[in-house]
Amino acid sequence: MDIQTLTTFFMWCTILNVALLLFSSLMCICAGDWAYRIHSKLFSISRETFNIAIYSFIGLYKILVIVFILIPYIALLIVA
């Protein structure tokens, strides 16, 4: 596997993961009550706990995308 293939792979990974991150964030902002109603029917969870869980998930996902996808892509751009 050459550097150009890896660069293209990480480019598309970055695009798709950032799009998913933006979609998730917009869903929490625009449809937070709807998501809470669905999850509260499945699990016995308070609104505060739901907010903490969902924002923690989005924050962790953002960190993982930056560390494991965006940074390698930038490094490959620098090297190539």
PDB file of N, CA, C and O in Angstrom, chain B, residues numbered from 101:
ATOM      1  N   MET B 101       0.851  -1.166   0.000  1.00  0.00           N
ATOM      2  CA  MET B 101       0.000   0.000   0.000  1.00  0.00           C
ATOM      3  C   MET B 101       0.903   1.237   0.000  1.00  0.00           C
ATOM      4  O   MET B 101       1.810   1.347   0.826  1.00  0.00           O
ATOM      5  N   ASP B 102       0.658   2.147  -0.908  1.00  0.00           N
ATOM      6  CA  ASP B 102       1.505   3.330  -1.009  1.00  0.00           C
ATOM      7  C   ASP B 102       0.900   4.508  -0.231  1.00  0.00           C
ATOM      8  O   ASP B 102      -0.227   4.442   0.259  1.00  0.00           O
ATOM      9  N   ILE B 103       1.680   5.576  -0.139  1.00  0.00           N
ATOM     10  CA  ILE B 103       1.271   6.740   0.652  1.00  0.00           C
ATOM     11  C   ILE B 103       0.047   7.416   0.033  1.00  0.00           C
ATOM     12  O   ILE B 103      -0.806   7.916   0.766  1.00  0.00           O
ATOM     13  N   GLN B 104      -0.059   7.441  -1.283  1.00  0.00           N
ATOM     14  CA  GLN B 104      -1.204   8.085  -1.935  1.00  0.00           C
ATOM     15  C   GLN B 104      -2.507   7.362  -1.592  1.00  0.00           C
ATOM     16  O   GLN B 104      -3.531   8.003  -1.353  1.00  0.00           O
ATOM     17  N   THR B 105      -2.469   6.041  -1.570  1.00  0.00           N
ATOM     18  CA  THR B 105      -3.660   5.267  -1.209  1.00  0.00           C
ATOM     19  C   THR B 105      -4.053   5.527   0.239  1.00  0.00           C
ATOM     20  O   THR B 105      -5.234   5.703   0.540  1.00  0.00           O
ATOM     21  N   LEU B 106      -3.074   5.551   1.137  1.00  0.00           N
ATOM     22  CA  LEU B 106      -3.352   5.844   2.542  1.00  0.00           C
ATOM     23  C   LEU B 106      -3.899   7.252   2.721  1.00  0.00           C
ATOM     24  O   LEU B 106      -4.814   7.464   3.517  1.00  0.00           O
ATOM     25  N   THR B 107      -3.357   8.203   2.000  1.00  0.00           N
ATOM     26  CA  THR B 107      -3.837   9.579   2.086  1.00  0.00           C
ATOM     27  C   THR B 107      -5.287   9.671   1.624  1.00  0.00           C
ATOM     28  O   THR B 107      -6.103  10.333   2.266  1.00  0.00           O
ATOM     29  N   THR B 108      -5.605   9.024   0.535  1.00  0.00           N
ATOM     30  CA  THR B 108      -6.986   9.015   0.038  1.00  0.00           C
ATOM     31  C   THR B 108      -7.921   8.331   1.025  1.00  0.00           C
ATOM     32  O   THR B 108      -9.034   8.800   1.264  1.00  0.00           O
ATOM     33  N   PHE B 109      -7.466   7.219   1.596  1.00  0.00           N
ATOM     34  CA  PHE B 109      -8.265   6.498   2.584  1.00  0.00           C
ATOM     35  C   PHE B 109      -8.578   7.389   3.784  1.00  0.00           C
ATOM     36  O   PHE B 109      -9.733   7.490   4.197  1.00  0.00           O
ATOM     37  N   PHE B 110      -7.554   8.037   4.348  1.00  0.00           N
ATOM     38  CA  PHE B 110      -7.777   8.891   5.512  1.00  0.00           C
ATOM     39  C   PHE B 110      -8.564  10.146   5.161  1.00  0.00           C
ATOM     40  O   PHE B 110      -9.271  10.683   6.014  1.00  0.00           O
ATOM     41  N   MET B 111      -8.458  10.621   3.935  1.00  0.00           N
ATOM     42  CA  MET B 111      -9.253  11.761   3.513  1.00  0.00           C
ATOM     43  C   MET B 111     -10.738  11.410   3.566  1.00  0.00           C
ATOM     44  O   MET B 111     -11.539  12.162   4.122  1.00  0.00           O
ATOM     45  N   TRP B 112     -11.103  10.264   2.985  1.00  0.00           N
ATOM     46  CA  TRP B 112     -12.504   9.859   2.980  1.00  0.00           C
ATOM     47  C   TRP B 112     -12.991   9.484   4.372  1.00  0.00           C
ATOM     48  O   TRP B 112     -14.148   9.732   4.711  1.00  0.00           O
ATOM     49  N   CYS B 113     -12.120   8.890   5.181  1.00  0.00           N
ATOM     50  CA  CYS B 113     -12.486   8.613   6.572  1.00  0.00           C
ATOM     51  C   CYS B 113     -12.775   9.903   7.324  1.00  0.00           C
ATOM     52  O   CYS B 113     -13.734   9.978   8.093  1.00  0.00           O
ATOM     53  N   THR B 114     -11.949  10.913   7.103  1.00  0.00           N
ATOM     54  CA  THR B 114     -12.147  12.201   7.755  1.00  0.00           C
ATOM     55  C   THR B 114     -13.457  12.835   7.313  1.00  0.00           C
ATOM     56  O   THR B 114     -14.223  13.322   8.145  1.00  0.00           O
ATOM     57  N   ILE B 115     -13.716  12.834   6.026  1.00  0.00           N
ATOM     58  CA  ILE B 115     -14.953  13.430   5.512  1.00  0.00           C
ATOM     59  C   ILE B 115     -16.174  12.734   6.081  1.00  0.00           C
ATOM     60  O   ILE B 115     -17.099  13.394   6.554  1.00  0.00           O
ATOM     61  N   LEU B 116     -16.189  11.412   6.041  1.00  0.00           N
ATOM     62  CA  LEU B 116     -17.352  10.665   6.519  1.00  0.00           C
ATOM     63  C   LEU B 116     -17.543  10.796   8.028  1.00  0.00           C
ATOM     64  O   LEU B 116     -18.672  10.946   8.497  1.00  0.00           O
ATOM     65  N   ASN B 117     -16.462  10.742   8.785  1.00  0.00           N
ATOM     66  CA  ASN B 117     -16.588  10.831  10.240  1.00  0.00           C
ATOM     67  C   ASN B 117     -16.959  12.230  10.701  1.00  0.00           C
ATOM     68  O   ASN B 117     -17.728  12.373  11.652  1.00  0.00           O
ATOM     69  N   VAL B 118     -16.441  13.256  10.063  1.00  0.00           N
ATOM     70  CA  VAL B 118     -16.839  14.621  10.413  1.00  0.00           C
ATOM     71  C   VAL B 118     -18.301  14.853  10.033  1.00  0.00           C
ATOM     72  O   VAL B 118     -19.028  15.521  10.768  1.00  0.00           O
ATOM     73  N   ALA B 119     -18.734  14.318   8.913  1.00  0.00           N
ATOM     74  CA  ALA B 119     -20.149  14.432   8.528  1.00  0.00           C
ATOM     75  C   ALA B 119     -21.040  13.740   9.555  1.00  0.00           C
ATOM     76  O   ALA B 119     -22.079  14.279   9.935  1.00  0.00           O
ATOM     77  N   LEU B 120     -20.643  12.556  10.004  1.00  0.00           N
ATOM     78  CA  LEU B 120     -21.416  11.846  11.023  1.00  0.00           C
ATOM     79  C   LEU B 120     -21.418  12.603  12.342  1.00  0.00           C
ATOM     80  O   LEU B 120     -22.436  12.638  13.033  1.00  0.00           O
ATOM     81  N   LEU B 121     -20.299  13.203  12.695  1.00  0.00           N
ATOM     82  CA  LEU B 121     -20.212  14.007  13.913  1.00  0.00           C
ATOM     83  C   LEU B 121     -21.123  15.226  13.829  1.00  0.00           C
ATOM     84  O   LEU B 121     -21.823  15.546  14.789  1.00  0.00           O
ATOM     85  N   LEU B 122     -21.118  15.899  12.697  1.00  0.00           N
ATOM     86  CA  LEU B 122     -22.001  17.051  12.512  1.00  0.00           C
ATOM     87  C   LEU B 122     -23.469  16.646  12.541  1.00  0.00           C
ATOM     88  O   LEU B 122     -24.296  17.331  13.142  1.00  0.00           O
ATOM     89  N   PHE B 123     -23.790  15.534  11.890  1.00  0.00           N
ATOM     90  CA  PHE B 123     -25.166  15.044  11.894  1.00  0.00           C
ATOM     91  C   PHE B 123     -25.618  14.709  13.313  1.00  0.00           C
ATOM     92  O   PHE B 123     -26.730  15.058  13.709  1.00  0.00           O
ATOM     93  N   SER B 124     -24.765  14.038  14.073  1.00  0.00           N
ATOM     94  CA  SER B 124     -25.105  13.691  15.457  1.00  0.00           C
ATOM     95  C   SER B 124     -25.306  14.935  16.305  1.00  0.00           C
ATOM     96  O   SER B 124     -26.233  15.001  17.112  1.00  0.00           O
ATOM     97  N   SER B 125     -24.449  15.910  16.125  1.00  0.00           N
ATOM     98  CA  SER B 125     -24.581  17.150  16.887  1.00  0.00           C
ATOM     99  C   SER B 125     -25.861  17.890  16.520  1.00  0.00           C
ATOM    100  O   SER B 125     -26.561  18.394  17.398  1.00  0.00           O
ATOM    101  N   LEU B 126     -26.164  17.959  15.241  1.00  0.00           N
ATOM    102  CA  LEU B 126     -27.399  18.618  14.815  1.00  0.00           C
ATOM    103  C   LEU B 126     -28.640  17.883  15.312  1.00  0.00           C
ATOM    104  O   LEU B 126     -29.634  18.515  15.668  1.00  0.00           O
ATOM    105  N   MET B 127     -28.587  16.558  15.337  1.00  0.00           N
ATOM    106  CA  MET B 127     -29.716  15.786  15.861  1.00  0.00           C
ATOM    107  C   MET B 127     -29.923  16.065  17.350  1.00  0.00           C
ATOM    108  O   MET B 127     -31.059  16.149  17.815  1.00  0.00           O
ATOM    109  N   CYS B 128     -28.840  16.206  18.088  1.00  0.00           N
ATOM    110  CA  CYS B 128     -28.970  16.522  19.517  1.00  0.00           C
ATOM    111  C   CYS B 128     -29.522  17.924  19.725  1.00  0.00           C
ATOM    112  O   CYS B 128     -30.302  18.159  20.648  1.00  0.00           O
ATOM    113  N   ILE B 129     -29.121  18.845  18.876  1.00  0.00           N
ATOM    114  CA  ILE B 129     -29.597  20.216  19.008  1.00  0.00           C
ATOM    115  C   ILE B 129     -31.056  20.331  18.563  1.00  0.00           C
ATOM    116  O   ILE B 129     -31.874  20.930  19.260  1.00  0.00           O
ATOM    117  N   CYS B 130     -31.376  19.761  17.413  1.00  0.00           N
ATOM    118  CA  CYS B 130     -32.705  19.940  16.821  1.00  0.00           C
ATOM    119  C   CYS B 130     -33.742  18.928  17.298  1.00  0.00           C
ATOM    120  O   CYS B 130     -34.926  19.251  17.393  1.00  0.00           O
ATOM    121  N   ALA B 131     -33.307  17.712  17.595  1.00  0.00           N
ATOM    122  CA  ALA B 131     -34.265  16.658  17.936  1.00  0.00           C
ATOM    123  C   ALA B 131     -33.899  15.980  19.250  1.00  0.00           C
ATOM    124  O   ALA B 131     -34.076  14.771  19.397  1.00  0.00           O
ATOM    125  N   GLY B 132     -33.393  16.750  20.199  1.00  0.00           N
ATOM    126  CA  GLY B 132     -32.994  16.189  21.481  1.00  0.00           C
ATOM    127  C   GLY B 132     -34.150  15.614  22.264  1.00  0.00           C
ATOM    128  O   GLY B 132     -34.022  14.562  22.890  1.00  0.00           O
ATOM    129  N   ASP B 133     -35.294  16.307  22.234  1.00  0.00           N
ATOM    130  CA  ASP B 133     -36.465  15.805  22.958  1.00  0.00           C
ATOM    131  C   ASP B 133     -36.977  14.505  22.355  1.00  0.00           C
ATOM    132  O   ASP B 133     -37.368  13.592  23.082  1.00  0.00           O
ATOM    133  N   TRP B 134     -36.975  14.420  21.046  1.00  0.00           N
ATOM    134  CA  TRP B 134     -37.411  13.204  20.364  1.00  0.00           C
ATOM    135  C   TRP B 134     -36.508  12.025  20.720  1.00  0.00           C
ATOM    136  O   TRP B 134     -36.992  10.932  21.014  1.00  0.00           O
ATOM    137  N   ALA B 135     -35.202  12.251  20.692  1.00  0.00           N
ATOM    138  CA  ALA B 135     -34.252  11.189  21.038  1.00  0.00           C
ATOM    139  C   ALA B 135     -34.421  10.781  22.495  1.00  0.00           C
ATOM    140  O   ALA B 135     -34.336   9.596  22.821  1.00  0.00           O
ATOM    141  N   TYR B 136     -34.661  11.753  23.378  1.00  0.00           N
ATOM    142  CA  TYR B 136     -34.859  11.422  24.792  1.00  0.00           C
ATOM    143  C   TYR B 136     -36.127  10.592  24.986  1.00  0.00           C
ATOM    144  O   TYR B 136     -36.121   9.638  25.764  1.00  0.00           O
ATOM    145  N   ARG B 137     -37.201  10.935  24.300  1.00  0.00           N
ATOM    146  CA  ARG B 137     -38.447  10.163  24.434  1.00  0.00           C
ATOM    147  C   ARG B 137     -38.239   8.711  24.021  1.00  0.00           C
ATOM    148  O   ARG B 137     -38.738   7.800  24.681  1.00  0.00           O
ATOM    149  N   ILE B 138     -37.510   8.493  22.939  1.00  0.00           N
ATOM    150  CA  ILE B 138     -37.252   7.122  22.488  1.00  0.00           C
ATOM    151  C   ILE B 138     -36.411   6.375  23.513  1.00  0.00           C
ATOM    152  O   ILE B 138     -36.735   5.244  23.877  1.00  0.00           O
ATOM    153  N   HIS B 139     -35.339   6.995  23.978  1.00  0.00           N
ATOM    154  CA  HIS B 139     -34.446   6.313  24.915  1.00  0.00           C
ATOM    155  C   HIS B 139     -35.086   6.139  26.288  1.00  0.00           C
ATOM    156  O   HIS B 139     -34.796   5.157  26.972  1.00  0.00           O
ATOM    157  N   SER B 140     -35.940   7.057  26.707  1.00  0.00           N
ATOM    158  CA  SER B 140     -36.579   6.909  28.011  1.00  0.00           C
ATOM    159  C   SER B 140     -37.605   5.776  28.003  1.00  0.00           C
ATOM    160  O   SER B 140     -37.909   5.212  29.053  1.00  0.00           O
ATOM    161  N   LYS B 141     -38.138   5.440  26.830  1.00  0.00           N
ATOM    162  CA  LYS B 141     -39.030   4.282  26.745  1.00  0.00           C
ATOM    163  C   LYS B 141     -38.249   2.976  26.828  1.00  0.00           C
ATOM    164  O   LYS B 141     -38.743   1.983  27.362  1.00  0.00           O
ATOM    165  N   LEU B 142     -37.024   2.980  26.296  1.00  0.00           N
ATOM    166  CA  LEU B 142     -36.201   1.774  26.318  1.00  0.00           C
ATOM    167  C   LEU B 142     -35.485   1.583  27.656  1.00  0.00           C
ATOM    168  O   LEU B 142     -35.359   0.459  28.143  1.00  0.00           O
ATOM    169  N   PHE B 143     -35.023   2.674  28.241  1.00  0.00           N
ATOM    170  CA  PHE B 143     -34.242   2.624  29.468  1.00  0.00           C
ATOM    171  C   PHE B 143     -34.851   3.583  30.485  1.00  0.00           C
ATOM    172  O   PHE B 143     -35.437   4.602  30.121  1.00  0.00           O
ATOM    173  N   SER B 144     -34.705   3.247  31.741  1.00  0.00           N
ATOM    174  CA  SER B 144     -35.140   4.145  32.806  1.00  0.00           C
ATOM    175  C   SER B 144     -34.019   5.160  33.042  1.00  0.00           C
ATOM    176  O   SER B 144     -33.069   4.890  33.778  1.00  0.00           O
ATOM    177  N   ILE B 145     -34.141   6.324  32.411  1.00  0.00           N
ATOM    178  CA  ILE B 145     -33.070   7.314  32.437  1.00  0.00           C
ATOM    179  C   ILE B 145     -33.675   8.708  32.584  1.00  0.00           C
ATOM    180  O   ILE B 145     -34.691   9.025  31.965  1.00  0.00           O
ATOM    181  N   SER B 146     -33.038   9.530  33.409  1.00  0.00           N
ATOM    182  CA  SER B 146     -33.518  10.900  33.564  1.00  0.00           C
ATOM    183  C   SER B 146     -32.974  11.764  32.427  1.00  0.00           C
ATOM    184  O   SER B 146     -32.054  11.369  31.710  1.00  0.00           O
ATOM    185  N   ARG B 147     -33.556  12.936  32.283  1.00  0.00           N
ATOM    186  CA  ARG B 147     -33.126  13.839  31.209  1.00  0.00           C
ATOM    187  C   ARG B 147     -31.691  14.313  31.434  1.00  0.00           C
ATOM    188  O   ARG B 147     -30.918  14.429  30.483  1.00  0.00           O
ATOM    189  N   GLU B 148     -31.337  14.583  32.682  1.00  0.00           N
ATOM    190  CA  GLU B 148     -29.978  15.033  32.984  1.00  0.00           C
ATOM    191  C   GLU B 148     -28.954  13.948  32.656  1.00  0.00           C
ATOM    192  O   GLU B 148     -27.897  14.234  32.093  1.00  0.00           O
ATOM    193  N   THR B 149     -29.269  12.717  33.006  1.00  0.00           N
ATOM    194  CA  THR B 149     -28.372  11.607  32.710  1.00  0.00           C
ATOM    195  C   THR B 149     -28.258  11.394  31.199  1.00  0.00           C
ATOM    196  O   THR B 149     -27.175  11.115  30.684  1.00  0.00           O
ATOM    197  N   PHE B 150     -29.373  11.528  30.501  1.00  0.00           N
ATOM    198  CA  PHE B 150     -29.358  11.405  29.044  1.00  0.00           C
ATOM    199  C   PHE B 150     -28.478  12.476  28.414  1.00  0.00           C
ATOM    200  O   PHE B 150     -27.683  12.187  27.520  1.00  0.00           O
ATOM    201  N   ASN B 151     -28.621  13.721  28.883  1.00  0.00           N
ATOM    202  CA  ASN B 151     -27.799  14.812  28.343  1.00  0.00           C
ATOM    203  C   ASN B 151     -26.319  14.558  28.585  1.00  0.00           C
ATOM    204  O   ASN B 151     -25.501  14.759  27.687  1.00  0.00           O
ATOM    205  N   ILE B 152     -25.967  14.121  29.781  1.00  0.00           N
ATOM    206  CA  ILE B 152     -24.572  13.831  30.091  1.00  0.00           C
ATOM    207  C   ILE B 152     -24.046  12.713  29.199  1.00  0.00           C
ATOM    208  O   ILE B 152     -22.941  12.811  28.667  1.00  0.00           O
ATOM    209  N   ALA B 153     -24.832  11.653  29.033  1.00  0.00           N
ATOM    210  CA  ALA B 153     -24.400  10.516  28.222  1.00  0.00           C
ATOM    211  C   ALA B 153     -24.216  10.910  26.759  1.00  0.00           C
ATOM    212  O   ALA B 153     -23.217  10.541  26.143  1.00  0.00           O
ATOM    213  N   ILE B 154     -25.158  11.647  26.204  1.00  0.00           N
ATOM    214  CA  ILE B 154     -25.096  11.969  24.784  1.00  0.00           C
ATOM    215  C   ILE B 154     -23.976  12.971  24.499  1.00  0.00           C
ATOM    216  O   ILE B 154     -23.288  12.854  23.484  1.00  0.00           O
ATOM    217  N   TYR B 155     -23.788  13.951  25.378  1.00  0.00           N
ATOM    218  CA  TYR B 155     -22.710  14.921  25.168  1.00  0.00           C
ATOM    219  C   TYR B 155     -21.348  14.291  25.411  1.00  0.00           C
ATOM    220  O   TYR B 155     -20.371  14.655  24.755  1.00  0.00           O
ATOM    221  N   SER B 156     -21.272  13.352  26.346  1.00  0.00           N
ATOM    222  CA  SER B 156     -20.019  12.623  26.558  1.00  0.00           C
ATOM    223  C   SER B 156     -19.676  11.779  25.344  1.00  0.00           C
ATOM    224  O   SER B 156     -18.516  11.718  24.935  1.00  0.00           O
ATOM    225  N   PHE B 157     -20.679  11.126  24.763  1.00  0.00           N
ATOM    226  CA  PHE B 157     -20.454  10.328  23.560  1.00  0.00           C
ATOM    227  C   PHE B 157     -19.955  11.197  22.409  1.00  0.00           C
ATOM    228  O   PHE B 157     -18.997  10.835  21.725  1.00  0.00           O
ATOM    229  N   ILE B 158     -20.594  12.330  22.197  1.00  0.00           N
ATOM    230  CA  ILE B 158     -20.183  13.203  21.099  1.00  0.00           C
ATOM    231  C   ILE B 158     -18.776  13.747  21.345  1.00  0.00           C
ATOM    232  O   ILE B 158     -17.976  13.832  20.414  1.00  0.00           O
ATOM    233  N   GLY B 159     -18.474  14.112  22.574  1.00  0.00           N
ATOM    234  CA  GLY B 159     -17.134  14.600  22.894  1.00  0.00           C
ATOM    235  C   GLY B 159     -16.068  13.540  22.706  1.00  0.00           C
ATOM    236  O   GLY B 159     -15.004  13.818  22.154  1.00  0.00           O
ATOM    237  N   LEU B 160     -16.344  12.319  23.163  1.00  0.00           N
ATOM    238  CA  LEU B 160     -15.394  11.224  22.986  1.00  0.00           C
ATOM    239  C   LEU B 160     -15.209  10.891  21.512  1.00  0.00           C
ATOM    240  O   LEU B 160     -14.087  10.656  21.064  1.00  0.00           O
ATOM    241  N   TYR B 161     -16.302  10.868  20.758  1.00  0.00           N
ATOM    242  CA  TYR B 161     -16.224  10.582  19.330  1.00  0.00           C
ATOM    243  C   TYR B 161     -15.385  11.649  18.617  1.00  0.00           C
ATOM    244  O   TYR B 161     -14.586  11.329  17.737  1.00  0.00           O
ATOM    245  N   LYS B 162     -15.571  12.917  18.999  1.00  0.00           N
ATOM    246  CA  LYS B 162     -14.803  14.001  18.392  1.00  0.00           C
ATOM    247  C   LYS B 162     -13.308  13.832  18.672  1.00  0.00           C
ATOM    248  O   LYS B 162     -12.483  14.010  17.776  1.00  0.00           O
ATOM    249  N   ILE B 163     -12.966  13.493  19.903  1.00  0.00           N
ATOM    250  CA  ILE B 163     -11.557  13.282  20.243  1.00  0.00           C
ATOM    251  C   ILE B 163     -10.980  12.112  19.462  1.00  0.00           C
ATOM    252  O   ILE B 163      -9.865  12.202  18.949  1.00  0.00           O
ATOM    253  N   LEU B 164     -11.725  11.016  19.366  1.00  0.00           N
ATOM    254  CA  LEU B 164     -11.246   9.847  18.623  1.00  0.00           C
ATOM    255  C   LEU B 164     -11.057  10.150  17.141  1.00  0.00           C
ATOM    256  O   LEU B 164     -10.083   9.703  16.534  1.00  0.00           O
ATOM    257  N   VAL B 165     -11.976  10.903  16.561  1.00  0.00           N
ATOM    258  CA  VAL B 165     -11.847  11.274  15.151  1.00  0.00           C
ATOM    259  C   VAL B 165     -10.613  12.139  14.939  1.00  0.00           C
ATOM    260  O   VAL B 165      -9.865  11.939  13.982  1.00  0.00           O
ATOM    261  N   ILE B 166     -10.404  13.085  15.819  1.00  0.00           N
ATOM    262  CA  ILE B 166      -9.243  13.966  15.674  1.00  0.00           C
ATOM    263  C   ILE B 166      -7.946  13.185  15.817  1.00  0.00           C
ATOM    264  O   ILE B 166      -7.043  13.323  14.992  1.00  0.00           O
ATOM    265  N   VAL B 167      -7.847  12.363  16.863  1.00  0.00           N
ATOM    266  CA  VAL B 167      -6.589  11.670  17.159  1.00  0.00           C
ATOM    267  C   VAL B 167      -6.279  10.564  16.162  1.00  0.00           C
ATOM    268  O   VAL B 167      -5.139  10.438  15.715  1.00  0.00           O
ATOM    269  N   PHE B 168      -7.277   9.761  15.808  1.00  0.00           N
ATOM    270  CA  PHE B 168      -6.999   8.574  15.013  1.00  0.00           C
ATOM    271  C   PHE B 168      -7.293   8.715  13.518  1.00  0.00           C
ATOM    272  O   PHE B 168      -6.940   7.829  12.741  1.00  0.00           O
ATOM    273  N   ILE B 169      -7.929   9.807  13.103  1.00  0.00           N
ATOM    274  CA  ILE B 169      -8.251   9.954  11.684  1.00  0.00           C
ATOM    275  C   ILE B 169      -7.711  11.267  11.115  1.00  0.00           C
ATOM    276  O   ILE B 169      -7.027  11.263  10.092  1.00  0.00           O
ATOM    277  N   LEU B 170      -8.015  12.385  11.770  1.00  0.00           N
ATOM    278  CA  LEU B 170      -7.599  13.679  11.229  1.00  0.00           C
ATOM    279  C   LEU B 170      -6.086  13.885  11.335  1.00  0.00           C
ATOM    280  O   LEU B 170      -5.460  14.321  10.368  1.00  0.00           O
ATOM    281  N   ILE B 171      -5.496  13.585  12.472  1.00  0.00           N
ATOM    282  CA  ILE B 171      -4.050  13.774  12.655  1.00  0.00           C
ATOM    283  C   ILE B 171      -3.242  12.885  11.703  1.00  0.00           C
ATOM    284  O   ILE B 171      -2.293  13.380  11.096  1.00  0.00           O
ATOM    285  N   PRO B 172      -3.577  11.581  11.541  1.00  0.00           N
ATOM    286  CA  PRO B 172      -2.826  10.793  10.537  1.00  0.00           C
ATOM    287  C   PRO B 172      -2.992  11.344   9.124  1.00  0.00           C
ATOM    288  O   PRO B 172      -2.047  11.308   8.335  1.00  0.00           O
ATOM    289  N   TYR B 173      -4.176  11.851   8.796  1.00  0.00           N
ATOM    290  CA  TYR B 173      -4.375  12.424   7.466  1.00  0.00           C
ATOM    291  C   TYR B 173      -3.500  13.656   7.260  1.00  0.00           C
ATOM    292  O   TYR B 173      -2.900  13.818   6.197  1.00  0.00           O
ATOM    293  N   ILE B 174      -3.425  14.508   8.248  1.00  0.00           N
ATOM    294  CA  ILE B 174      -2.568  15.693   8.140  1.00  0.00           C
ATOM    295  C   ILE B 174      -1.105  15.277   8.045  1.00  0.00           C
ATOM    296  O   ILE B 174      -0.342  15.854   7.271  1.00  0.00           O
ATOM    297  N   ALA B 175      -0.713  14.273   8.834  1.00  0.00           N
ATOM    298  CA  ALA B 175       0.672  13.802   8.773  1.00  0.00           C
ATOM    299  C   ALA B 175       0.998  13.241   7.384  1.00  0.00           C
ATOM    300  O   ALA B 175       2.082  13.492   6.857  1.00  0.00           O
ATOM    301  N   LEU B 176       0.089  12.502   6.802  1.00  0.00           N
ATOM    302  CA  LEU B 176       0.316  11.980   5.452  1.00  0.00           C
ATOM    303  C   LEU B 176       0.394  13.100   4.416  1.00  0.00           C
ATOM    304  O   LEU B 176       1.167  13.010   3.462  1.00  0.00           O
ATOM    305  N   LEU B 177      -0.395  14.147   4.598  1.00  0.00           N
ATOM    306  CA  LEU B 177      -0.310  15.291   3.689  1.00  0.00           C
ATOM    307  C   LEU B 177       1.052  15.969   3.791  1.00  0.00           C
ATOM    308  O   LEU B 177       1.607  16.411   2.785  1.00  0.00           O
ATOM    309  N   ILE B 178       1.579  16.048   4.986  1.00  0.00           N
ATOM    310  CA  ILE B 178       2.888  16.669   5.177  1.00  0.00           C
ATOM    311  C   ILE B 178       3.982  15.824   4.559  1.00  0.00           C
ATOM    312  O   ILE B 178       4.889  16.354   3.917  1.00  0.00           O
ATOM    313  N   VAL B 179       3.909  14.514   4.744  1.00  0.00           N
ATOM    314  CA  VAL B 179       4.941  13.594   4.246  1.00  0.00           C
ATOM    315  C   VAL B 179       4.902  13.478   2.725  1.00  0.00           C
ATOM    316  O   VAL B 179       5.942  13.440   2.068  1.00  0.00           O
ATOM    317  N   ALA B 180       3.699  13.422   2.179  1.00  0.00           N
ATOM    318  CA  ALA B 180       3.561  13.161   0.722  1.00  0.00           C
ATOM    319  C   ALA B 180       3.936  14.326  -0.105  1.00  0.00           C
ATOM    320  O   ALA B 180       3.873  14.259  -1.332  1.00  0.00           O
TER     321      ALA B 180
END
